[in-house]
């Protein structure tokens, strides 16, 4: 696997002659040319795949053949000419999207297909493990390998705060080692090439080189004549409105904050005359769409993009991590003026001629430039024409892509590149694969279907019963706990109905209907839910009932589908199988005895040191979550704020030791002395029970104003259950009733429940109503 290995040319790969017949323009037929392109996400529409698809069309149009090795798309459907490598999904917090994956390895089946295909050149476009494996395979089999550079990955880390700064040197060293093992890497611009040489991507020690291969645009497809009045009218843009366009991933490294500040400034200066249009998706998409006078279209197909570009007036593209700027070039070809970052697009945009290239990180330069274009329609149109002329003159797609086909022909005649020194990438790959093995295993488990999970849960149940061996806890046992479980299950149904109605409340516009919905939902959550819940505590231990609160999620899924029209996915169905299985097992392995407490015993429990420590920890966690909710999405990512809402609601609501204590107090009063109900301890207990219940519900209802039930309620329920179990074990000291085997089986059952929660997937684009600020 390392660059110092001696190359062995396999006898299975026969290199036949490439017959290239080219005319003076370089666009002749190429017969017999076979290229393998290895990339991460061929199914994702982004700058990388758009460029690769242009190359593939050109090779095939000239008589060549192309095999694409890539990670499988959602659903696993293969495109013609593609083969799927083993892969794992990237965390969405890294990319802003859920469908990005990285290749993990080629696998024996793919290597056999490579042998059969007999490629002349291997082209790697992504520095992942599959592309590294392709490098190794190419050297072992005597096939020339080349690379193209598409993403400044190490520069993305500059926008990831302290963590990004810490891991950036490691990532940079990995990238250097990866590309030092390829004879030639083609980069988009000479500016980038010089910078990469300084960063160590071209090494005399290894003998690799960096060359420039630019990017092109289809100047027929992207054309000013694509401008559509009907499109503008459809999205509420008047004839004299100025539309500022964003195209690309809505993630922090692309500087969406600049676009948001620009639109706020435009609203202050020009009112509703300036509109914003956001095309893309990512963590910042909803926030960008909530900027003044902005409309979001999400991801759009390559066929729709030309009309979108031409129907707008100004392109705002402040990203400082671009390798070339395909978005800028497409905007130029469409005839609109561009306001871009100087560090990435100055090779395309001359300030004052076809747009403005803004220096520095500050937003003020973008605001001034766009405001000047809004005020001067003549200048705006003139810059658009200049950009169009430059795109046609210098960046015609046919010419640029034809050069890459020429590069393939050139490389097919070369011997495979052998790095001149040892590279650490083999060590990097081995260590990283070991570190991500748990994540890989979790991903493999997550791909199992419902039937597999049902079988696994069945086997787990049998194994747990076998190892449990019927061992009972100390104390008198009865079947009254079954009544408690039944009442608790009914309580969860009424609670789930209330939570779904809370969400439905924000969908209804008529005030009278909102009042009626509020009455029903609060009746369910304040009357039915606590009454059945309190009654359940009279028959069963809190630690037995606590995990059953997760059944709320199952009821929530059913009701959210029926009432709110939210979609129930296959992954969520698997999650609910796990949750239900875990609930059944916790009911079986939990404490089946029920201990009663007197008034004095309950008051003494509130003074225990372990309980006081538990409350201190809970207050600290709640305070931190409260600060996040207060700051909102101006300071934190939407998923962080969503977790904070769920944490606050769940932790407040999960303090069910108060409800259990109140139930015991009522039982004691009815049995011994009803005057206990009027003592100061009872009154404080009643106030505390109502306070935590209403506080938890208020935070949940407020969160549901911004997030879907399927994305927020699981988080709420997770914190609710953790707090409920912990408070039962600490406050009532129920851990003393567990035997060793019971504790093991109970803990494993809880893990099964939380495994189900972790499998729950929120909708890709949440229909948020307002911005949390």
N, C-alpha and C positions, 0 to 999 in steps of 0.2 A: 504493500500500500504506500510506502514512502517513495520520495523522488529519487532515492539513491539506489533503488533496485535495478538490476540488469534487465533490460527489456527482452522478453521472449516472444517471438513472432509465432502465433498459433498457426498450425497447418490447416485449421478449419476455416480460416478467413482467406479468401483468394481475392487479391486486389486486381480487378480487371481495369482496362484502360478507359479513361473518360474521354469521350469524343466530343470536343467542343468546336462548333462551327459558329464563328462570330463575324458579324459585319463590322463596318468601321465605327458604328455607334455603340457597339458593345451589347446589343440587345438580341443577338442571334440565338438559335436553339442550342441547348446543351442536352445531349442524349446520354444516358447511362450514368449521370451524376446522382449519387445517393448520399443524402445528408441526414444525420440524426441530430435533432435539436432537443436538448434536455433543459426543462424549465420547471418552475414550481407550480404555478397555477394558470394553466393555459385557458381554463374556463372563465377566469376573472377578466372583465373588461377593464384594463388599465393600460398605461403607456407601454409597459413591457410587452404584453400580449398583442397589442395593436401593431407594434413594430415587428414582432416575430411573424404575425399573420401576413403582413405585407411581403416579407421575405419569402415565406412559403408559397404564396400565390405566384410570385415572380419565378421561383425555381420550377414549380410545376408547369407554369405557362410556357417555359422554355424547354420542356421535355425532361426535367429531372424528377426525382422522387424524394420525398421527405417523410421521415418517421419522427413523431414527437413523443418524447417520454415525459410524463407529467403526473402530478398528483390527481386523483380522481375528483370530479366535481360532486356537489351534493346530488345524491341519487345514483352516482356511479356510472352514468351513461357515457359510452365512448363516442367521440367524434371519429369520423373517418381519418385514418392515418395516425391515430394516437394510441399509445399504450400506457397503462397506468402502473406507476411504481408504488411501492409501499410508502406510506406517508402518515404524518400526524398533523392535526390542526394547530395553527398558531393561535395563541390566546388573543381574544379580540382586543384586549387592552393594548396589545402591541401594534395592531394594524387598523383598529377602528372598524373592522368588519369581521364577520364570523365565517367567511368562506375561504380564507387564505390558509394554505397548507404548505408544509415543506416536505420534500422528498427525504425518506429515511434510508432507503437502500434500493438497489436495482432488483435483486432477487434472481434466482436461477432461471425462472421462466423468461424474464426480460433478457437476460444474457443469451439464452438460446435463440430468442427472436433476433437479437443483434447479430448473432453468428449467421443466421439465415438471411438477414437483410444485406449483410456485407457492405457496410457504409464506407465511403471514401473519406468523410470528415465527420468528427464529433464536435458539435457546437454547444457549449454550456453557457447558460445565461443567468444562472442563479447560484450563489455560493452555498448551496445546501449539501446535505450528505449524499443525496442521489447523484448530484452533479460531480461530487468528488469521486464517487464510485465509478461514474462514467469516465472520468480522467484515468483512473487506475486501469479500467478495462481497456481503454484505448491504448495505453502504453504497453500493456501485456500482449495486445493483439496487433501491434504495429500500425495503429490507425492515428493519423494526425488529429490533434485536438486544438481547438481555438475557443476563445471566449468573447462575449460582448458585455460591456459594463452598462447597467441600467439604473442602479439605485445607490446613492451615497449612504449606505446603511449606517456606517459609523457616525455620520453627521446627524442622523435622526436622534442618536442618543444625547446630543447636546440639549434636546428639548425634554428629556426625561428626568430632569432634576438631579439630585444627589446620586441616585441609583445609576442613572445613565452615565454620569461622570466617572463612577467607580468602575463600571464594566467596559467603558469605551476603549481603554488601552488593550484589553484582552480581545475584544471584537476586532479592533484594527489589526492586531497581530495575526489573528486567524484569517482575515481577508487578505492580508499581504501574503501569507503562506499559501493560501488557495490559488491566488492569481500568479504567484511566482512559479507555480507548477504548470502553467499553460504557456506555450511558446509565444503566442501573440494574443493580446487582449485589445479589442477595439473599443475606444471610448468616443463619446459624441462630439467633443469639442477640443480644440488645442489648449484652451485655457484650463480645462479639466485635466488634460493629459499632463501639463506642466505641474499642476498641483499634486497629482497622483505620483509623479516621479519623485517629488520632494518628500512625499509621505512613504516612499519605499515600495511602491507597487511595481516599479521597474528596477530589476536588480542585476548588476553586472555579475555578481557571484553566481546567480542562477542562470543568467543568460536570456531571460525573457524580455520582451519589448511591449511597449504600448504604442498603438497606432490610432489614428483618428478615422472614424467612420461616422459621418453625420447622420442626420435624420431628415426625412422628407415628408411631404404632405400631398395628398391627392387634391390638386388645385382645381380639378373639375368637380369633384364631390363637394369640397368646401369652397363655396363661391358666394359672392354677395347676392346673386339672383335667388338664393334660397330664402331670402328674407320673406316672411309671411305675416301679412296684416291679420289674417285669421288666427294665427298662433298668438299674436300679441293680444288680440281681443279676447281670446279664450281665457287668458290668465289675467285679465283686467288691466292691460297696458294700453293707455290711450296713444293716439298718433304722435302727440308732442311730448310724451313721457320719455325720459332717458333711463334705459334699463342697464344696470351694472350686473355683469355676469361673473359667477364663480363656477368653475368646472374642476372636479377632482375630489380626492378623498378629503373628508372633513375631519382631519386629525390635527393634533397640536403642532406637529412639525411643519405642516403646510401653512401655518399662520392664519387660521380662521379668525383670530382675534382682530387682525387688521381689517378684514372684511366687515366684521361687526361694528368696529369703531367708525369705519367709513360710512356705513349706512346710518349710524346714529348722527354723525355730523351732517350728512346730506339731508336728513329729516329736519334738523335744526335750521339749515340754511335755505332749503328749497321746499320744505313741506312734503307733499305727496307727489311732486313732479318727478322725483328720482325713485325708481323702484329697483329692488334687488331680486336676482334669480339665482337659486342655488341648485346646481346639478352635481350630485355625488351622494356619498353617505359616509358615516363614521360617527365617532363619539360626539362630535360637535355639531352634527347635522341639525338636530332639533333646536339647539341654541342659535344657530345661524338663521334658521327659518323664523325664529321669533324676533329677530332684529327688525327695526322699523321698516315697514313697506316691503317686506321680503316674502317671496314665495319659493317653496321647495318642490323640486320635481323628482328627487331621488336619482338613482342610476338610470341612465338612458342608453338606448342601443346606439351603435355606431351609425345606423341609418337615420336616427332622429337628430343626432348632434349637429350636422350641417345646418339644419333649419333653426335650431336653437341659437347657435353662434350668430348667424346672419340676422336673426330677428332681434338681437340685442344691440347695444350701442357702445359699451365700454367693457373690456375684459379687465377684471381685477385679479391678478395672480401673484400674490406676495410670497410664495414659497421660496425658501432659501436653501432647499435641499435637492433641487432638481439637477439632473445630469445634463439635460438638454433643454427641455421646455416644449414638449409636444403640444401642450395646451396653448401656449403662446403662439406657436406656428399655425395651429388650426384657426385661432382667432384672427391672425394676420391674413391668412388665405381667404377668410370669410369677409374681410373688408371692415373690421371694427378696430378701433384704436385700443392699444394695450397699455396698462399700467402694471409694471412688473418689478420684481426684485433685481437690482443691478448685478448681484453676485452670480445669478443663475441664467439670466436672459438678456444680458447686455449684448451678446453676440447676435441677437435677433432684433432687439429694439434699440434704435438710436433716439435718445431723448430729444424731443422737439421735432422729430421727423416722422416717425410712425408710432409714437406713443411716448411714454416716460419710463425710464429705468431708475428706480428709487434706491438711493444708498442708505445703509444703516437699518436699524431695527425699529425705529420710531414710526408710528402710524401717521404722523402729521404730513410727511411727504406724500403719502398716498391720498390723504384728504385734500391737500392743495391741488395735486395734479388732476384728480377726478373732478373736483369743483371747477377748475379752469375749463375742462372739457365740457362740463354741463353748461357753463355760461356761454361757450363759443361753439355753436353747432357747425359752423363753417370749418373751424380748425379740426374738430372731431372727425368730420367726414374726410377732410384732406389727409389726416393721419391714417385713416382707414384705407384710403386709396394707395398711399405710399407703402403701407404694410403689405397690401395685396400684390403690388408690383414686385416687391422684394421677394415675397414667397414664390411667385411664379418664376422669377429670374434665377434664384439661387437654390431653391429647395424643392424642385419637382420630384415627386415620389419615384417616378420611373428611373430617373438618373441615379438617385441615391441608392435605391434598392438594387439596381443593376450592379453597382460597385460591390455590394456584398456577395452577389453571385460570382463576380470575378474573384473575390477573395476566396470563396470556396474552391474554385478551380485551381487557384494558386496553391492552396494548402493541400489539395488532393495529390499534388505532385511532390510534396515534401515528406521527409522521414519524420516519425514521431519525435516530439521534443522530450529531451531528457534534462531535468534540472541539474545544474552544476554543483549543488550542495544539498546537504540534508535539510529537509523542511519539517517543522514541528506540527504540521497539520494532521499527520497520522495520530500523534499523541492527543491533539485537540479533539479530533473526532471520537477517539476511543473514550476519553474522559467525559465528553458531553453526552455520548450515548449512555454511559453508565449513570450520569446524573439525571437524565430525563427518562430512565427506564420506568420509574413509578408512574410518570405521566403517560408514557407509552402504554403501560399495562392498563391504566385507568381508561385510556382511550379505547383500547381493544375491548375492555369489558363494556364500555358504553355503546359499542356497535352491536351488542347482542340484541336479538329481537324479543318480543313479549313472551313467546313460547319458551325460549331458552331461560328467561328470567323466572318464569313460573316453575320450570323444572329445578332451577338452582334453589329457589326459595323452598320448594318441597323437600329437597335433599337437606337443606340447612335445618329445616324444621325437624326432620327425622333424626339428624345427627344431634341436634340440640336436646331433643327429648331423650335420646339414648345416653348422652353424656350426663344429662341432668339426673337421670336415674330415679326420678320421683322423690328426690330429697326435699323435705319440707323445712320451712323456717320454724323457729320455736314459737310456741303460743297456740292458742285454740284456733282451729281453722273451720270455716263454714263456707257455704255457697252463697252467702249474702253478697259477696263481691261481684257475682254475676249481675245482680240488680244494679249495683253501682256502675258497672261497665255499660249496661244498657241505658241508664239515665245519662251517663257522660256522652255516649254516642248521640243521643237525641239532642243534648245541649250543643254539640258541635254542629249539628244540622241547622239549628236555629241561628247559631252564631255565623255560619257561612252565609246563610240567606241574608243576614243583616249586612255583612261586608259587601256582598254583591250589590245589594240595594244602595249602599253608600256610593258605589261607582255609578250606578244607574241614575242616582240623584243628579250628577253633573251632566248627564246626557239629556235630561228633561229640561225644557226651557220654561214651561208654564209654572208660575210660582205655586199655584194651588196643588199641582201634581207633585212638586217638590216637597210641599208640606205633608201630603199624604204618604209619600215614600219615606220621609223622615219618621213619621209616626210609626209606620209598620216596622221599619228597620230598628228603631230604638226600642220598640216593644219586644222584638225578638231578642235583642242583645241585652236589654235591661231587665226584662221580666222572664221570658221563657228560658233563656240561656242560664242566668244565675239561679233560678229556682230549681231547674233540673240539675244544675251543677252542684248547688248546695245539698240537694237531696242525695246526690251520688256520694258526696263526702261522708254521709252518714252510714254508708254501707261498705266503703272501700278505702284503702290507704291512698294518700295523694300521689305517692310514687308509682302506684299502679295505674292511676287515672291520668297522670301527666302525659305519657306518650300518646294517649288516645286523642289528645287535642290536635294531633297531626291529621286525624281523619277530617278535620276541617278543610284541609286542602283537597281531599277527594270530593267532598260536597261542593267546595268552591269551584272545582273544575267543571262539575256537572252543571251547576247553576250558572256559572259564567258563560258556558257554551249555550245554554238555553235562553238566558235572560239578556246577556250582553252580546251574544253572537261571536264571542272569542273562540278561536280555533283550537281544538285539542289535537296536538301533534302525537306522532307515534312515540317520540322520545318521552313525552309526558305520560303517555299510557304506561310505558315501562316503569316510570318513576312511581306511579300510583300503585302498581303491582308490588313494588318494593315496600312502599309505605304501609300498605294494608298488611303485607306479610309481617313486617316489623311490629305493627300494632298487635296482631294476633299473638306473636311470640312474647311480647312484653306482658300481655295480659296473662299468658300461661305461666311465665317465669317470675312475675312480680309477687309482691307480698299479698297474700290472701287473708291475712289476719287484719283485724281492725281494732286499734287501741283508742279508747276514749280518754279524754282529759277533763279534769276539773278546772274551775275558774282559776284557782291559785296556781295550778300546774301550768296553765296557759300563760299567765302573767310572768311566771318564772322563766319560760322559754324565751321571752322577749329580752331578757337580761343576760342570756348566755353569751360568752365571749366569742364563740364560733359564729353565732348569728350576727353579732355586731360587726365582726370582720367582714362577713358576707355583705352586709349593707354598705360598708365603706367602699368595697370593690364595685358594687352595683352603682353607687352614686358617682364614682369616678368615670365609669364607662358611659353612663347616661349623660354626664356633663360633656364629655368629648363628643358624643353623638349629637347633643344639642347644639354645640358650637358649629358643627358641620351643617346641620339643618338651617341654622340662622344665617350662615354665610351663603349657602345655596350654591347654584351652579356657576356663579361668578368666580368662585374660588376653587370649586371641586368638580370633578367629572360627574355626570349624571348618575352613573352606577354607584358612586360613593355616597351621593346624597340619598339615593334610593335605599341603600343599606342602612344609612343613619335613620331614616324614617322608620324602617322595619325594626331596627334595634330599639328605638325609643318606645314604639308602640308595643312590641313584644315584651320588653323588660318590665314596663309598667303593668301590662295586663297579666304577665306571667307570675306576679307575686300572689299566687293563689293560696299561699299559706294563710293569708288574711281571711279568704273565703272559707277555708277549711276550719280556721279558728272560730270564725263566726258560727259555722254550722255546729261545732262542738259546744259553743257557748249557748246556743239556742237549745240544744239537746239537754245540756246540764240544767238550764233554767226550767225547762218543762218537766224534767225528772225530779229536781231537788227544790229549787227556789226561784220563782220567776222574778224576784227583786234583783237578781243578778243582771238582768237585761238593762237595768237603770243605773248600774254602776258606771263610774268614770271609765273603767277599762273597756266595758262593752260599748259605750258610746264612741270612744276613740276607735275601737275596732270596726264599728259600722261606718264611721266617717272614712277611715283608711281604706276599707274595702271598696266603697263607692268611689273614692278619689282615684285609686289606681285603675279601677275599671274604666271610668270616664276619661282619664288621662290617656290610657292606652288606646282607647277608641278614637279619641280626638286626633292623636298623631297618625293613626291609621287612616282615618277619613281625610285628613289633610294631605297625606301622601298619595291617596287614591285620586286626588284632584290632578296630579301630574303624571302618574304611572298606572299601567294596567293592573287589573286584579291578579292576573297570572304571573306578573313580574314582581309585585310587591308583597302579596299575601304569603307566598312561601318564605320570604325573608322574615316577615313578621311572625309567622308560625314557628319558624326555627328558633328565634330568640325567645318566644313565648314558652316553648317546650323546655328549652335549656334552663330558663329561669325557674320554671315550675318544678322540674325535677330537682334542681339544685336546692331550691328553698325547702322542698319536702325533706330531702336528705339532711339538710343542715338544721332547719328549725325544729322539725318533729323527731330528729335523730333516727330516722327510719333506716339508716344504713346499719344500725345495730341489729336489725331484724333479718338482714341478708346473711345467708350462708355463703361459703366461698363459691360453690357451684352456681347458686342462684345469681350471685353478683356477676359472674362471668357470662352466664346466659343472658341476663338482663342487659348487660353492657353491649353484648354482641347484637342483641335485638335493636337497641338504640342506634347502633352504627348502621344497621340495615335501614332504619327509618331515615337517618340523615344522608345515607347513600342515595336514597330515593329523592330526597330534597335536592341534593346536588345535581341530579339528572334533569330536574325541571328546567325548561328552557323558555324564557320570555319571548314575546314576539320580536322580530327583527327590527321593525320600526314602530316604536311605541307612539300611539296617538295622543301625545301630551296636549293638554288644553292650554296650559299657561307655562310661563317660565318660572321656576323656583328661584327667586332672587332675594 
